[in-house]
């Protein structure tokens, strides 16, 4: 049976969990609690096993509190073949807890290659949505969009990313628009195609829009009123809840805000580190998640 439209599922999940928090799973073996690292070897197998133990614990903590997690494939690939198995197991563990999973893979390639990536990350791994690079054009996205139309999957197209260097290319002027605005115009057209728009009027094709650029986010929200946003940059990259507000619509809907280090590692430095330290790292993760959820709820219209 075909799953419901991804955007509908994302909006429902945000409402059910009381906030639009996405937890980025960017695990580095060096950053894990010592008691987890010490329980495994230091070869690739041992590191992947330690990361999986940490990921399972984090997923168990955040599952009652957030709608979405976002494992970043790079941190898993860095552990070789055991790391890819860890990625597969992490996606499965999150889905077992009822979470939506955005695979942060930033793929985009020629047709046959794109089809292989879609098979790997939608069909094999089971991700609900993926981040995609539009640089090669619409035909490079089609294998992913077919699964959005037929299988209820979603995708988020890189439009205006959170890193400072995004301006090097994305802010270049092309005629009367900047590159990221031109991409937004293309996304607007692609996202309205038959089979992509859900019951609530939102498309299963979304956009990655960094919270570190709130003025650009406000512009893009006006340009893309029915496109879900994946919003990186909160916390460790410097963006606040107020910076995230322009990515949402007037009802406080239509986006999920990602935090990775701010939720995974609050026990390493800052107030929660002083309060809990490494010995109670799980409690620090829980409190950081709750703090982010409450900050967004307070900032968004109607407290959503």
Secondary structure, DSSP 4 states (H G I P E B T S, - for coil): -PPPPHHHHHHHHHHHHTS-EEEEE---GGGS-HHHHTTS-SSHHHHHHHHHHHHHHHHHHHTTT-SEEEEBHHHHHTTHHHHHHHHHHHHHHHHHTT-EEEEEEEE---HHHHHHHHIIIIIIS--SEEEE--TT-HHHHHHHHHHHHHH--EEEEEEE-SSGGGHHHHT-EETTEEHHHHHHHHHHHHHTSTTSB-TTS-EEEEEEE-TT-HHHHHHHHHH-TTEEEEE--BSTTSB-HHHHGGGS-TTS-SEEEEESHHHHSTTTSSHHHHHTTGGGHHHHHHHHHHHHHHHHHHHSGGG-
